[in-house]
Amino acid sequence: MISQSVLEKLEFPKILQYISVYSVTEKGKKIVQALTPSFSSPEFITEGNLVSEAKEILIKDIHPPLIYLTDLETSLSKSKIEGAVLESKKILEILSLIISSRNFVHYLKSNSEVAPGLLKLTDDLFVDKVLEHHIQKVINENGEIKENASPKLAEIRRDIREKHEELIRLVNRITKALKEKELVREDYITLRDGRVVVPVKAEHKRHIRGFIHSESATGQTVYIEPEETLEMNNDIVSLSFEERREIERILRELTAKIGSVAEELKSTHDTIGYLDSVFAKAKYSIEIIGSFPQVDKSKPIVIQDARHPILIKKLGRDKTVPLNLENKGWNVIVITGPNAGGKTVVLKTIGLLSLMLQSGIHIPASPDSNFHKFNNILVDIGDEQSIEDDLSTFSSHLSNIKKILLSADSDSLVLLDEVGTGTDPSEGSALAVAVLLMLQKRNALVFASTHHGSLKLIAHDQDGFENAAMEFDSQNLKPTYMFKQGIPGSSYAFEIARRIGLENSFLDLAKEHLDKDKHKLEKFLVDIEAKSHLVEEKLKNVEIENLRLSGLSNLYKQNLEKLEKDKKQILAKAKEEAEEYIRNINKKFEKIVKELKESKAEKEIIKSSQEIIKEIKERNKSILPETTEDINTDFNVGDFVSVKGTNTTGKILEMFHDSKKATLLVGTVKMQVPLQNLIHSAKKIEEKKEREYSFINFQVEMRLDIRGERPEEAEFEVNKFVDNAYAAGLERIEILHGKGTGALKKTVKEILLHHNRVKTFYFAPIEIGGDGITIAELK
């Protein structure tokens, strides 16, 4: 089990607090706030997938039928006790649970296509319309017992009304008589202890026979129940007692009905609370533009576009710098760089996102990422100096390190912040090296930040180690918070000191006392980082030039194909016109022959005319040679071809020379096409393969996925994608924006409508995505 101190250091409880705000029920809030990471991959992956299903429903703006429900555990337990009576308002809360359960069953069945996993949870939802209607018949929405709850109750209440009306008439007569004698203060009656009384001036109280119930605060008025009304008041009180007993009987009977299905209702209560927690996670995922990437230990860790969720809350997504890293065989990575450059944030991001995933919570990272499951996350972050325990900063770090070394194994994630600090630098550095080497032998995955130069050298020389740096803008003397893998970083202490205004004379004096080798190393690291920037810029220029050349090459091939196509079209058109001309000549000659026959021309003339026609036809044959196109069989398995007259391009999987056909793979669809309808394609279709990670990617994809991006982010990506695709000579591209709220779809439409490289655009066929994908044809 991951310790509570680790959860708190990585600020996991804050994430639970963010999510619980979206919970509607008390049970749902408790479930969210009690979440802890799971060590069972199937368990938390299933949970994450359920959240994805709930998110898919919410994106369609279809909200779950959740209403506020108190924790009903106590009421449901009490209902099982024989003779127990639940208050009417508690029964109303149980009614809300039953109604919510029925509505949820309908809701999940209506969305079963996108939420099959959530639909299975309806097996634990109890629906009982008979009990639901029975409660509604007995109790109104204010928690009052309805008069028609039972015939006896209706009769009692009718008797009470009649007695009360009779009593009021009697008291009015008495009050009127007393008013005439000026014995009462006001001409009104009131109630005391449930009995009708008359307000009488205190000095006249002995003039009226009756029972004094109370007096006013000033003592000037006493409230007397006249003697004549005693019996009638008693009758009403007796009827009220009878009414109370009947209500108690009705509630006892209703409680027993609830108690008979209390276990089913408890299960429903738990399931509704769980569904509430799932939808709360889904709402949080929408807020952070989250996803649930792979968790597969058989593949290397790959983290793409990951952001710290608490920084997103504080700064906004756009101002939170994303983290990108890939594990290429190392299990210890040493992160160096300037103070306040983001080293600790990197450690906390990796730890917190791992905790979230193993709790079934979506994270703000690319869905193409891959994480590992950890059975333990061990952390030494922050200063745990303790006066009470007589621990210095260094001692507290060593105490943590000791626990980590005892617990770490191949299923552990270890996060060490500023390892080896708090003591003599040379000794601290040696201890840090020993710690990392021991953890590396145990195959733990270790992320360690440091300022020790010796650790940078170890990370460079030792197998299983990797260097990484937090980027620093040396021109503007400020951190960029970008994580750079594969190179060590400099602390930039003198640069930062210069930035905050320390005098040059002071800095020169400090440099005189700096270890010469260390100074050379730091200067070397600064130079490396500067050169790295230059290399990256040059690589970008090379990539642009390659795209341009690739585009020109494709354009040349397209022009050749167009010329060949135009040539065939011109020949075909010429043939058609010639044939039409010949048909017209033949008709004229046939007409002449017919006229000659009708005019009884001499046989020699007719015969001569027919010979002329025959001769013309022969000449026509020589003018129009056989133009039937030979079937091209110059294809091989693996060739990339296009289907004539369409934009369809695919790869040949099989050849059938007998039937003169070929099987093509177009996207994910196989089709058979006659060889005569095929031509060699000028461009290859990108085959789906494992993602390769490199600094340069010269290929231009045919599809852009912008799901999860904000419209303003998507606008830049789409414009860049269209320009690159045009430069690369692509004729057709796809933009995957999803259906969602429609904002991205609208943004894509606006961009393509006004882009000068776009010929036309339309939605994909329903079977491959419908209006979740826009296809654009380029000029």
C-alpha positions in Angstrom: 0.0 0.0 0.0 1.3 3.5 -0.9 1.8 5.5 2.3 -0.4 8.5 3.2 2.7 10.7 3.4 3.6 9.9 -0.3 0.0 10.7 -1.3 0.2 14.0 0.5 3.7 14.9 -0.9 2.4 14.3 -4.4 -0.8 16.3 -3.6 -3.1 13.4 -4.5 -5.7 14.5 -1.9 -6.1 17.8 -3.8 -7.0 16.0 -7.0 -9.7 14.1 -5.0 -11.0 17.4 -3.7 -11.2 18.8 -7.3 -13.2 15.7 -8.4 -15.5 15.5 -5.4 -16.8 19.0 -6.2 -18.5 17.4 -9.2 -20.2 14.7 -7.1 -23.9 15.2 -6.5 -24.7 12.6 -3.8 -23.1 12.3 -0.3 -22.2 8.6 -1.1 -20.5 9.7 -4.3 -18.4 12.3 -2.5 -17.3 9.8 0.1 -16.3 7.3 -2.6 -14.2 9.9 -4.4 -12.6 11.2 -1.2 -11.7 7.6 -0.2 -10.0 6.7 -3.5 -6.6 5.1 -3.2 -4.4 3.7 -6.0 -5.1 0.1 -7.0 -2.4 -2.5 -7.6 -4.7 -4.6 -9.9 -4.3 -3.5 -13.5 -7.7 -5.0 -14.7 -9.4 -3.2 -11.8 -8.2 0.4 -12.5 -8.1 0.0 -16.3 -11.8 -1.1 -16.1 -12.5 1.9 -13.9 -10.7 4.2 -16.4 -12.7 2.8 -19.3 -16.0 3.4 -17.4 -15.0 7.0 -16.9 -14.3 7.2 -20.7 -17.8 5.9 -21.4 -19.3 8.4 -19.0 -17.3 11.2 -20.7 -18.5 10.1 -24.1 -22.1 10.6 -22.9 -21.4 13.9 -21.3 -19.7 15.3 -24.4 -23.0 14.7 -26.2 -24.6 17.1 -23.6 -26.7 14.2 -22.1 -26.5 14.7 -18.3 -27.1 11.8 -15.9 -30.3 11.8 -13.7 -28.4 12.4 -10.5 -30.1 14.2 -7.6 -28.8 15.1 -4.2 -29.1 12.1 -1.9 -28.0 12.0 1.8 -26.2 9.0 3.1 -29.0 6.5 3.6 -27.1 3.7 5.3 -28.5 4.4 8.8 -32.2 4.7 7.6 -31.9 1.4 5.5 -30.4 -0.5 8.4 -33.1 0.8 10.8 -35.9 -0.2 8.4 -34.9 -3.9 8.8 -35.6 -3.8 12.6 -39.1 -5.2 13.4 -41.5 -2.6 14.5 -39.2 0.3 13.5 -40.8 3.5 12.3 -38.9 5.8 9.9 -39.8 9.5 9.8 -41.7 10.6 6.8 -38.8 12.8 5.5 -36.4 9.8 5.7 -38.9 7.7 3.7 -39.0 10.5 1.1 -35.2 10.4 0.8 -35.5 6.6 0.2 -38.2 7.4 -2.4 -35.7 9.7 -4.2 -33.2 6.8 -4.3 -35.8 4.5 -5.9 -36.8 7.1 -8.5 -33.1 7.9 -9.2 -32.5 4.2 -9.7 -35.3 3.8 -12.2 -34.2 6.9 -14.1 -30.6 5.7 -14.3 -31.6 2.3 -15.7 -33.5 4.1 -18.5 -30.6 6.6 -19.0 -27.9 3.9 -19.4 -30.1 1.7 -21.6 -30.6 4.8 -23.9 -26.8 5.2 -24.1 -25.8 1.5 -24.3 -24.0 1.9 -27.6 -21.3 4.2 -26.1 -21.5 2.9 -22.5 -21.7 -1.0 -22.5 -19.6 -1.2 -19.3 -21.8 1.3 -17.4 -24.9 -0.6 -18.7 -23.8 -3.7 -16.8 -24.0 -1.8 -13.5 -27.8 -1.6 -14.0 -27.9 -5.2 -12.7 -27.3 -3.8 -9.3 -30.0 -1.1 -9.5 -33.3 -1.9 -7.8 -36.5 -0.7 -9.5 -39.9 -1.2 -7.7 -42.7 0.9 -9.1 -45.2 -0.6 -6.6 -43.2 0.6 -3.6 -42.5 3.9 -5.3 -46.2 4.6 -6.0 -47.2 3.4 -2.5 -44.8 5.9 -0.8 -46.1 8.7 -3.1 -49.7 7.8 -2.2 -49.0 8.1 1.5 -46.5 11.0 1.8 -46.6 14.4 -0.1 -43.5 16.2 -1.3 -43.3 18.2 2.0 -43.1 15.0 4.0 -46.7 15.3 5.3 -49.0 12.2 5.5 -51.8 12.5 2.9 -55.4 12.3 4.2 -56.2 9.4 1.9 -53.2 7.4 3.3 -55.9 5.2 4.9 -59.7 5.3 5.3 -59.4 5.5 9.1 -57.0 8.6 8.9 -59.4 10.3 6.5 -62.3 9.7 8.9 -60.3 11.0 11.9 -59.3 14.1 10.1 -62.9 14.7 9.0 -64.1 14.5 12.6 -61.3 16.9 13.8 -62.4 19.4 11.2 -66.0 19.2 12.2 -65.3 19.5 15.9 -62.9 22.4 15.3 -65.4 24.3 13.2 -68.1 23.7 16.0 -65.6 24.9 18.6 -64.7 28.1 16.7 -68.4 29.0 16.4 -68.8 28.5 20.2 -65.7 30.5 21.1 -66.7 33.3 18.7 -70.0 33.6 20.6 -68.3 33.7 24.0 -65.7 36.2 22.8 -68.4 38.5 21.4 -70.3 38.5 24.7 -67.1 39.2 26.6 -66.1 42.0 24.2 -69.4 43.7 24.9 -68.5 43.7 28.6 -64.9 44.9 27.7 -63.4 41.8 29.4 -61.3 40.8 26.5 -58.4 42.8 24.9 -59.0 41.9 21.3 -61.8 40.3 19.3 -59.7 37.2 18.3 -59.0 33.6 19.5 -55.7 31.7 19.5 -54.2 28.3 20.5 -52.2 27.4 23.5 -50.9 23.8 23.9 -53.2 22.8 21.0 -56.3 24.1 22.7 -58.5 27.1 21.7 -58.2 30.0 24.2 -59.5 33.6 24.6 -57.2 36.5 25.4 -58.6 38.3 28.5 -57.4 41.4 30.3 -55.5 40.3 33.4 -57.7 42.4 35.8 -60.8 40.6 34.5 -59.6 37.0 34.7 -61.7 36.2 37.7 -64.9 37.2 35.8 -64.5 34.3 33.4 -64.8 30.6 34.4 -62.3 28.4 32.8 -58.7 27.2 32.7 -55.7 29.6 32.4 -53.1 28.3 30.0 -50.6 31.2 29.9 -50.1 34.9 30.1 -48.4 37.5 27.9 -44.8 38.6 28.4 -46.1 41.8 30.0 -48.6 40.0 32.2 -51.4 42.3 31.0 -53.1 39.5 29.1 -54.0 36.0 30.2 -55.1 33.2 27.9 -58.2 31.4 29.2 -59.9 28.3 27.9 -63.6 28.9 28.7 -65.4 26.3 30.8 -68.0 25.8 28.0 -65.2 24.7 25.5 -63.4 22.3 27.8 -65.2 19.1 26.7 -65.0 20.1 23.0 -61.3 20.9 23.2 -60.8 17.5 25.0 -62.6 15.8 22.1 -60.3 17.4 19.5 -57.1 16.5 21.5 -58.3 12.9 21.8 -58.9 12.8 18.0 -55.4 14.3 17.5 -53.9 11.5 19.6 -55.9 9.0 17.5 -54.6 10.7 14.3 -51.0 10.4 15.6 -51.4 6.7 16.3 -52.8 6.0 12.9 -50.0 8.0 11.2 -47.5 5.9 13.2 -49.2 2.7 12.1 -49.0 3.8 8.5 -45.4 4.7 8.8 -44.5 1.5 10.6 -46.2 -0.5 7.8 -44.3 1.6 5.1 -41.0 1.1 7.0 -41.6 -2.7 7.0 -42.1 -2.6 3.2 -38.9 -0.8 2.8 -37.1 -3.1 5.3 -38.2 -6.2 3.2 -36.1 -4.8 0.3 -33.4 -3.0 2.4 -30.6 -5.1 1.0 -31.5 -4.4 -2.6 -31.9 -0.7 -1.7 -28.4 -0.7 0.0 -26.9 -2.2 -3.2 -28.7 0.4 -5.2 -27.5 3.2 -2.9 -23.9 2.0 -3.3 -24.2 1.7 -7.1 -25.8 5.2 -7.5 -22.9 6.6 -5.3 -20.4 4.7 -7.5 -22.0 6.0 -10.7 -21.9 9.5 -9.2 -18.2 9.1 -8.6 -17.6 7.8 -12.2 -19.5 10.8 -13.7 -17.6 13.2 -11.4 -14.3 11.8 -12.7 -15.7 12.2 -16.3 -16.5 15.8 -15.7 -13.0 16.4 -14.3 -11.5 14.7 -17.4 -13.4 17.2 -19.6 -12.1 20.0 -17.5 -8.4 19.0 -17.8 -8.8 17.6 -21.4 -7.8 14.3 -20.0 -7.4 10.8 -21.4 -6.7 7.3 -20.1 -3.6 6.1 -21.9 -2.2 2.6 -21.9 -0.7 1.0 -18.8 1.4 -1.8 -20.2 4.7 -2.9 -18.5 5.6 -5.0 -21.6 6.2 -1.7 -23.5 8.6 1.1 -22.6 7.3 4.1 -20.7 6.3 6.9 -23.1 4.9 10.2 -21.7 3.6 12.7 -24.3 2.2 16.1 -23.6 1.7 15.5 -19.9 0.9 18.4 -17.6 0.7 18.7 -13.9 -3.0 18.9 -13.1 -2.6 21.3 -10.1 -0.7 23.7 -12.3 -3.4 23.5 -14.9 -5.9 24.5 -12.2 -3.6 27.3 -11.1 -2.2 28.7 -14.4 -4.5 27.3 -17.1 -3.6 24.6 -19.6 -2.0 27.0 -22.1 0.5 28.3 -19.6 1.5 24.9 -18.2 4.5 23.5 -20.0 4.0 19.9 -21.2 6.4 17.0 -20.3 7.6 14.6 -22.9 9.9 11.6 -22.2 10.6 8.1 -23.4 12.3 5.2 -21.6 14.9 3.8 -24.0 16.3 1.0 -21.8 17.3 3.0 -18.7 15.9 2.7 -15.3 17.6 5.6 -13.6 17.4 9.1 -15.0 19.4 12.0 -13.5 17.7 15.4 -14.0 19.9 18.5 -13.7 19.4 22.2 -14.4 18.9 25.6 -12.7 17.1 26.2 -9.4 13.3 26.8 -9.9 13.7 25.4 -13.4 11.0 22.7 -13.0 13.0 19.6 -11.8 10.7 19.0 -8.8 7.6 19.6 -11.0 8.8 16.8 -13.4 9.1 14.4 -10.5 5.8 15.3 -9.0 4.1 15.1 -12.4 5.3 11.6 -13.0 4.3 10.5 -9.5 0.9 12.2 -9.4 -0.1 11.0 -12.9 0.8 7.4 -11.9 -1.3 7.7 -8.7 -4.2 9.1 -10.7 -4.1 6.3 -13.4 -4.0 3.6 -10.8 -7.1 5.2 -9.2 -9.0 5.1 -12.5 -8.7 8.8 -13.0 -8.0 10.4 -16.4 -4.8 12.4 -16.7 -3.9 15.5 -18.7 -1.6 13.6 -21.2 -1.8 12.3 -24.7 -3.7 9.0 -25.1 -0.7 7.7 -27.1 1.3 7.7 -23.8 2.2 4.4 -22.0 2.7 4.1 -18.3 3.6 1.2 -16.0 1.8 -0.1 -13.0 3.7 0.4 -9.7 3.1 -1.6 -6.5 5.0 1.1 -4.6 5.8 4.7 -5.1 8.7 5.9 -2.9 9.4 9.6 -2.5 12.0 11.8 -1.0 10.8 15.3 -1.8 10.9 18.4 0.3 12.4 19.3 3.7 11.2 17.2 6.6 13.4 18.8 9.2 11.9 18.1 12.7 12.9 19.8 15.9 10.7 17.4 17.9 12.4 14.3 16.5 15.9 16.0 16.5 16.2 15.6 12.7 18.2 18.0 10.5 17.5 18.4 6.8 20.2 16.0 5.9 19.1 13.4 8.6 15.5 13.5 7.4 16.7 12.8 3.8 18.8 9.9 5.0 16.0 8.5 7.0 13.8 8.6 3.9 16.5 7.0 1.8 16.9 4.2 4.3 13.2 3.3 4.0 13.4 3.6 0.2 16.4 1.2 0.0 14.6 -1.3 2.2 11.4 -1.3 0.1 12.5 -0.7 -3.5 12.1 -3.4 -6.1 11.4 -3.9 -9.8 7.8 -2.8 -9.3 8.7 0.5 -7.5 8.8 4.1 -8.8 11.4 6.1 -6.8 11.3 9.9 -6.9 14.4 11.6 -5.3 14.5 15.4 -5.2 18.0 17.0 -4.8 19.5 13.7 -3.9 22.7 14.1 -1.8 22.1 17.6 -0.6 22.3 19.0 2.9 25.9 18.0 3.7 29.4 18.4 2.4 29.0 18.4 -1.4 31.7 15.8 -2.1 30.4 13.4 0.6 26.8 14.1 -0.4 27.7 13.3 -4.0 29.3 10.0 -3.1 26.3 9.0 -1.1 24.0 9.9 -3.9 26.0 7.8 -6.4 25.8 4.8 -4.0 22.0 5.2 -3.6 21.4 5.4 -7.4 23.6 2.4 -8.1 21.8 0.3 -5.4 18.4 1.3 -6.7 19.5 0.5 -10.3 20.6 -3.0 -9.3 17.1 -3.6 -7.8 15.6 -2.6 -11.2 13.5 0.2 -9.6 12.5 3.0 -11.9 14.2 6.1 -10.5 13.9 9.8 -11.3 16.4 11.8 -9.4 17.1 15.6 -9.5 20.5 16.9 -8.5 23.1 19.7 -8.8 26.0 17.3 -8.3 28.3 17.2 -11.3 29.6 13.7 -10.5 26.0 12.3 -11.0 26.0 13.8 -14.5 29.1 11.8 -15.3 27.8 8.6 -13.8 24.6 9.0 -15.8 26.7 9.4 -18.9 29.0 6.4 -18.3 26.9 3.9 -16.5 24.6 1.4 -18.3 21.0 1.8 -17.3 21.4 5.5 -16.6 20.2 8.5 -18.6 20.9 12.2 -18.3 18.2 14.8 -18.7 18.1 18.6 -18.3 15.6 21.4 -17.6 16.1 23.9 -20.5 17.3 27.4 -19.7 17.1 30.4 -22.0 20.7 31.7 -21.7 19.9 34.8 -23.8 17.1 36.0 -21.6 18.5 34.3 -18.5 15.3 32.5 -17.5 14.1 28.9 -17.4 11.7 27.6 -20.1 10.6 24.6 -17.9 11.1 22.3 -21.0 12.4 18.8 -20.2 15.3 17.7 -22.5 16.2 14.1 -22.5 19.7 12.7 -23.2 21.8 15.7 -22.2 22.9 17.0 -18.7 22.0 20.5 -17.7 23.9 23.4 -16.0 22.9 25.0 -12.8 23.4 28.5 -14.3 24.2 29.9 -10.9 26.3 32.8 -12.1 23.9 33.6 -14.9 21.0 33.8 -12.5 23.0 35.8 -10.0 23.8 38.3 -12.8 20.2 38.5 -13.8 19.1 39.5 -10.3 21.6 42.3 -10.3 24.7 41.1 -8.4 27.8 43.1 -9.3 30.3 41.7 -11.8 33.1 42.3 -9.3 31.3 40.0 -6.8 30.8 37.3 -9.5 34.4 37.5 -10.6 35.5 37.0 -7.0 33.2 34.0 -6.8 34.6 32.5 -10.0 38.2 32.7 -8.6 37.1 30.3 -5.8 35.3 27.9 -8.1 36.8 24.5 -8.7 38.5 24.8 -12.1 37.3 21.4 -13.4 33.8 22.1 -12.3 33.8 25.5 -13.9 35.0 23.9 -17.2 32.3 21.2 -16.9 29.6 23.8 -16.3 30.9 26.0 -19.2 31.0 22.8 -21.4 27.3 22.0 -20.5 26.2 25.6 -21.3 28.0 25.3 -24.7 26.4 22.0 -25.4 22.9 23.4 -24.6 23.5 26.4 -26.9 24.8 24.1 -29.7 21.8 21.9 -29.1 19.5 24.8 -29.8 21.4 25.6 -33.1 21.2 21.9 -34.1 17.5 21.8 -33.5 17.0 25.0 -35.6 19.0 23.5 -38.4 17.1 20.2 -38.2 13.8 22.2 -38.5 15.1 23.9 -41.6 16.2 20.6 -43.1 12.8 19.2 -42.4 11.1 22.1 -44.1 13.5 21.8 -47.1 12.8 18.0 -47.3 9.1 18.7 -47.2 9.5 21.3 -50.0 11.6 18.8 -52.2 9.2 16.0 -51.5 6.4 18.3 -52.5 8.1 19.2 -55.8 8.8 15.5 -56.5 5.2 14.6 -55.9 4.1 17.5 -58.0 6.3 16.4 -60.9 4.9 12.9 -60.7 1.4 14.2 -60.6 2.0 16.3 -63.6 3.4 13.3 -65.5 0.3 11.3 -64.6 -1.9 14.2 -65.6 -0.2 14.5 -69.0 -0.7 10.7 -69.6 -4.3 11.0 -68.5 -4.9 14.1 -70.7 -3.3 12.2 -73.6 -5.6 9.3 -73.2 -8.6 11.6 -72.9 -7.6 13.5 -76.1 -7.2 10.2 -78.0 -10.5 8.9 -76.7 -12.2 12.1 -77.7 -10.6 12.1 -81.2 -11.7 8.5 -81.7 -15.2 9.3 -80.6 -15.4 12.3 -82.9 -14.0 10.2 -85.8 -16.4 7.4 -85.2 -19.3 9.9 -85.2 -18.1 11.4 -88.4 -17.9 7.9 -90.0 -21.4 7.0 -88.8 -22.8 10.2 -90.4 -21.0 9.4 -93.8 -22.3 5.8 -93.6 -25.9 7.2 -93.1 -25.5 9.5 -96.1 -24.3 6.7 -98.3 -27.0 4.4 -97.2 -29.5 7.1 -98.0 -28.0 7.5 -101.5 -28.2 3.7 -102.1 -31.8 3.7 -101.0 -32.7 6.6 -103.3 -30.9 4.8 -106.2 -32.9 1.6 -105.6 -36.2 3.6 -105.4 -35.3 5.4 -108.6 -34.6 2.0 -110.2 -31.1 3.0 -111.0 -29.0 0.6 -113.0 -27.5 -2.3 -111.0 -24.0 -1.3 -112.2 -24.4 2.2 -110.6 -25.7 0.7 -107.3 -22.9 -1.9 -107.3 -20.4 0.8 -108.0 -21.8 3.0 -105.1 -21.6 0.0 -102.7 -18.0 -0.6 -103.6 -17.3 3.0 -102.9 -18.9 2.7 -99.5 -16.9 -0.5 -98.8 -13.7 1.3 -99.8 -14.4 4.2 -97.5 -15.1 1.8 -94.6 -11.7 0.1 -95.2 -10.0 3.5 -95.2 -11.8 4.3 -92.0 -10.3 1.2 -90.4 -6.9 2.3 -91.3 -7.6 5.8 -89.9 -9.1 4.3 -86.6 -6.9 1.4 -85.6 -8.0 -0.8 -82.8 -7.7 1.3 -79.6 -8.9 -1.2 -77.0 -6.5 -0.7 -74.1 -4.3 -3.7 -73.3 -4.8 -4.9 -69.8 -1.7 -3.9 -67.9 -0.4 -6.8 -65.9 2.9 -5.2 -64.9 1.9 -5.2 -61.2 3.4 -7.1 -58.3 2.3 -7.9 -54.8 3.2 -5.0 -52.5 2.9 -2.4 -55.3 1.0 0.8 -54.5 -1.7 1.5 -57.1 -4.6 3.9 -57.7 -8.0 3.0 -59.2 -8.7 4.9 -62.4 -11.1 7.8 -62.2 -11.1 7.8 -58.3 -9.1 9.0 -55.4 -8.8 5.5 -54.1 -5.2 4.4 -53.5 -4.1 1.1 -52.0 -1.6 -1.7 -51.7 -1.7 -5.0 -53.7 -2.1 -8.0 -51.4 -2.8 -10.7 -54.1 -2.7 -11.1 -57.9 -5.1 -13.3 -59.9 -3.6 -13.5 -63.4 -6.3 -15.9 -64.6 -9.1 -13.6 -63.8 -7.0 -10.5 -64.4 -7.9 -9.1 -61.0 -6.0 -8.0 -57.9 -6.9 -7.7 -54.2 -6.2 -4.2 -52.7 -5.9 -3.1 -49.1 -7.4 0.4 -49.0 -7.1 1.7 -45.4 -8.5 -1.3 -43.4 -10.8 -2.5 -46.2 -10.0 -5.2 -48.8 -11.4 -5.1 -52.3 -11.0 -6.9 -55.7 -10.4 -4.7 -58.7 -9.8 -5.6 -62.4 -6.2 -5.0 -63.5 -7.3 -2.8 -66.4 -8.7 -0.3 -63.9 -5.4 0.1 -62.1 -2.4 2.4 -62.5 0.8 2.6 -60.6 0.5 5.2 -57.7 2.9 8.0 -57.5 2.8 8.0 -53.7 2.8 5.2 -51.2 0.2 4.8 -48.5 1.6 5.0 -45.0 1.3 1.6 -43.4 0.3 1.6 -39.7 3.2 0.7 -37.6 4.7 1.2 -34.2 5.4 4.9 -33.5 9.0 5.7 -33.9 10.5 8.5 -31.7 13.2 10.6 -33.2 14.1 14.3 -33.4 12.9 14.5 -37.0 9.9 13.1 -38.8 10.0 13.8 -42.5 6.7 12.0 -43.2 3.5 14.0 -43.7 0.6 12.1 -42.2 -2.6 11.9 -44.2 -4.7 12.2 -41.0 -4.5 14.8 -38.2 -6.1 14.0 -34.8 -7.1 17.2 -32.9 -9.6 15.6 -30.5 -9.2 17.0 -27.0 -7.6 20.3 -28.2 -9.1 23.7 -27.7 -10.3 25.5 -30.9 -7.5 28.1 -30.7 -4.9 25.3 -30.5 -6.6 23.3 -33.3 -6.6 26.3 -35.6 -2.8 26.5 -35.7 -2.5 22.7 -36.1 -5.0 22.4 -38.9 -3.5 25.3 -40.9 0.0 23.8 -40.5 -1.2 20.4 -41.5 -2.9 21.6 -44.7 0.2 23.6 -45.7 2.5 20.7 -45.1 0.2 18.3 -46.9 0.0 20.6 -49.9 3.8 21.0 -49.9 4.2 17.2 -49.8 1.8 16.8 -52.8 -1.0 15.1 -51.0 -4.4 15.3 -52.8 -6.6 14.2 -49.9 -6.3 14.5 -46.2 -8.4 13.6 -43.1 -9.0 15.7 -40.0 -10.3 13.7 -37.0 -12.1 16.2 -34.6 -14.7 13.9 -33.1 -18.4 14.8 -32.6 -18.3 16.2 -29.1 -19.8 19.7 -28.6 -19.3 20.6 -32.2 -16.8 23.4 -31.5 -13.8 21.7 -33.1 -16.0 20.7 -36.1 -17.0 24.3 -36.6 -13.4 25.5 -36.3 -12.2 23.0 -38.9 -15.1 24.0 -41.3 -14.2 27.7 -41.0 -10.5 27.1 -41.7 -11.1 24.8 -44.7 -13.7 27.2 -46.1 -11.2 30.0 -46.3 -8.0 28.1 -47.0 -6.6 28.8 -50.5 -5.1 25.3 -50.8 -8.4 23.5 -50.3 -10.5 22.5 -53.3 -13.5 21.0 -51.4 -14.2 19.2 -48.1 -16.9 17.0 -46.7 -17.7 14.5 -43.8 -16.4 10.9 -44.0 -18.9 8.1 -44.7 -20.8 6.9 -41.6 -19.0 3.5 -41.5 -15.6 5.2 -41.0 -16.5 8.0 -38.7 -19.3 10.2 -40.2 -19.3 13.8 -39.1 -16.5 13.1 -36.6 -14.0 13.2 -39.5 -13.7 15.9 -42.2 -12.1 14.9 -45.5 -10.5 17.7 -47.5 -9.3 17.5 -51.2 -6.4 19.8 -52.0 -5.9 21.8 -55.1 
